Amino acid sequence: MITSAQLRGARAMLGLTVETLASESKLPISSVEALEMDLNSKDMKALAALRAALENHGIVFLAGGSDGTGGAGIRFKHWSENDGIRPENLNATNDD
């Protein structure tokens, strides 16, 4: 089960507004805000829609203890060599 902190963090990592995420997940803004504050609402359809929208942007949700230590988290999906230029390698010389 993902946490409200993971939802907030994933949206922040992507630089998405609540309005954009709501539009992409086809949910009301109030539902996105409610799930980011507290997952006790148990609206599994809304949670699945948010998760799918964030995963479409390349977010991976990590379960607590999935790496042997630590709690739940998020990260970007693995980049392969053919996925283009990694963000940290972008600069003026390779700007198209």
C-alpha angles and dihedrals in degrees: 000000000000122000133232088245090057090052092050092045094048092051090048093048089054094044092233123154121228088248093054093047091047090052094047093047092042091234132129114262089241091060092052091048092047093051092047090054101041133357093202090102088082092209094157095178092055091045091051091050092052093046092050092049092050093045089052086062091054102265119146119200115218122207120228110275093010091134094043094264140044134031137283117314149158137236141166116270118262116284118222121207091257096055092091129247117346112237094245089057096053114115141144094277094061098037111123 
